Amino acid sequence: MTSQMTSKYSYIFEEVIQLVEIYQSNISEHIKHVLEDKELDEAVVVRKFRTTTQYGAIEGKTQSCDVAHYNLVMIIALGYRVNSIKLK
């Protein structure tokens, strides 16, 4: 899928796990395969946002990390893969 798709819905990894109701390692594996198989274009279905959090227990120190947000198209693809596997 190479066409530019936009969605007002985006989900972080923890929300994806709750939506499709399987383990984190399984979700990671499915996301990896969806992108490797070129089923979906990563540039279209994943957007990374930088977030800042406190750095450990050191007061006043912060750290930044990228958090991937997945659009609804990725959620549907994951749901399809998971349900296909469950039905086998």
N, C-alpha and C positions, 0 to 999 in steps of 0.2 A: 504494500500500500504506500504509494509515494505522494498522493495528493495531500495538500495541506489541510488538515482537519483541526478545528479548534473546538474547545468545549469549555463551558463555564464551570464544569465539574472537574476537580482534581483531587487526588487522594494520595496521602503519604503511605509509606510501606506498611505501617502498623494498621492503618485503616483497610488496606487491601487484604491483609491477613484475616481481619474480621469479616470482610465481605464475602470472601470465597471459602472461609472456614476450613483452611488447612494450615499445616505448619510452615513456619518462616522459611526453613531450608527448601521446602517444596516450592513455595512461591518464587524464591530467588532462582531456582532451577528453571521454572516455567518462563519467567521473565527473560532469562538468558537465552532460552531456546526460541522464544517468540522473536527476539531481536536477531539472533544468529541466523535463523531460517528466513529472515527478511519478510516475515509475515506482516510486521509493522515497522515503520521507520522511526527509529529512536528520536530523531530530531522533532518528530511530530507528536509522539505520545508521551515523551518524558521531558520534564522541565526541572532543572535544578535551581533551588533557591538557597542562598547563603543565609545561615542563621547564626546568631551569636548566643553563647551560653556562658555561665560562670565556669572558670577553669578550676576544677577540683575544689579544694577547700580553701584556696587562697583568695582572700577577700580583695575585691577590686580588680582581679585578673579575669580576662575573658578569653574565649577561644571561638573560632569560627569553623563551621563545617557546612558542606553542601548537603541539602536534603532533597532527594528526588521526589517529585510529585508526578503521578501517573494519571493520564486523562481517562475518560470513560471508555474509550475504544480499547485501551489496554485491559481494563477491568473486564470488559465483555470477552476479550480474547482469552484471558486467564480463566474466567468462569467456564467457557466452552471447553478448554483443555482439561480442567479439573473434572468437570461433569462427564466428559468423554472417558476419562480414565476410571472414574467411579462406576460407570455403567458396564465396563468390560468384565 
